[in-house]
Amino acid sequence: MIFILGGRKGKLAGVLLFACVMLLFTIFFTDFSGFIAATGSNELRPIYKVGITEKKVAISFDACWGAEYTDDILAKLDEYNIKTTFFLVNIWLKDYPDVAKEIVKQGHEIGLHSTTHPHFSKLSEEDIKKELKDNHEMIAEITGFQPTVFRPPFGDYNSRLIEISNSLGYDVIQWDVDSLDWKDLSAEEIYDRVIKRVEPGSIVLFHNNGKHTAEALEPIIKTLKAQDFEIVPVSKLLLPGEYYVDHQGTQKAK
């Protein structure tokens, strides 16, 4: 579009037009994430990764369906003396209590994953508390373990969920490396996804019943060890004491 402007008013209009265009250009191409963090956005975020330079990562497993491949996963972890975190939901615990007991017996951490596997962002405060309370009680009753970490199903959350969870003593955990093992990717594809994305402080997501997860674990563990990474449960990766989570989901010490 071409504007033909003349005289003082024309020059003023031209200046204003240029200023508006530049403002729109700036708005369109600016990443406001840093601005939001700097101005203290009220939106709370779960922990996707931990802000450390130490070569330490956490491996985690969500248990939502089945247990056909869980023994193979546990055997592989035991072979390399790796301790991890299993996030368990009550609808799974009811079907596989003996597997849950074996997970704890082998020294792995248990985390909350809800009672009924709902979308937590749609729940009331009362329902959120009940989901967490009932999940905790069943885990403790079956395994004797007292969870301190919680992963919301579907990765679905809002500030209310995080605030309530934290008030009850739970750190809300997501992940920054998704193996996508639930899609029945091959062991090679799972390996490539994980190794290309993992970095110090990463939290890796697997599932206890991924078809090729156990097969992928051995080369993943070997490669991480060769790169001098230490593999730990989620709670052992988290920073102690007071912390905040930045706009990228990185846990940082206050």
Stockholm file with secondary structure:
# STOCKHOLM 1.0

chainA/1-254         MIFILGGRKGKLAGVLLFACVMLLFTIFFTDFSGFIAATGSNELRPIYKVGITEKKVAISFDACWGAEYTDDILAKLDEYNIKTTFFLVNIWLKDYPDVAKEIVKQGHEIGLHSTTHPHFSKLSEEDIKKELKDNHEMIAEITGFQPTVFRPPFGDYNSRLIEISNSLGYDVIQWDVDSLDWKDLSAEEIYDRVIKRVEPGSIVLFHNNGKHTAEALEPIIKTLKAQDFEIVPVSKLLLPGEYYVDHQGTQKAK
#=GR chainA/1-254 SS CCCCCCHHHHHHHHHHHHHHHHHHHHHHHCCCHHHHHHTTCSCCCCBSEECCCSSEEEEEEEECSCCTTHHHHHHHHHHTTCCCEEEECHHHHTTCHHHHHHHHHTTCEEEECCSSCCCGGGSCHHHHHHHHHHHHHHHHHHHCCCCCEECCGGGCCCHHHHHHHHHTTCEEBCCSEECCGGGTCCHHHHHHHHHHHCCTTBEEEEETTCTTHHHHHHHHHHHHHHTTCEEECHHHHSCCSSEEECTTSEEEEC
#=GC SS_cons         CCCCCCHHHHHHHHHHHHHHHHHHHHHHHCCCHHHHHHTTCSCCCCBSEECCCSSEEEEEEEECSCCTTHHHHHHHHHHTTCCCEEEECHHHHTTCHHHHHHHHHTTCEEEECCSSCCCGGGSCHHHHHHHHHHHHHHHHHHHCCCCCEECCGGGCCCHHHHHHHHHTTCEEBCCSEECCGGGTCCHHHHHHHHHHHCCTTBEEEEETTCTTHHHHHHHHHHHHHHTTCEEECHHHHSCCSSEEECTTSEEEEC
//
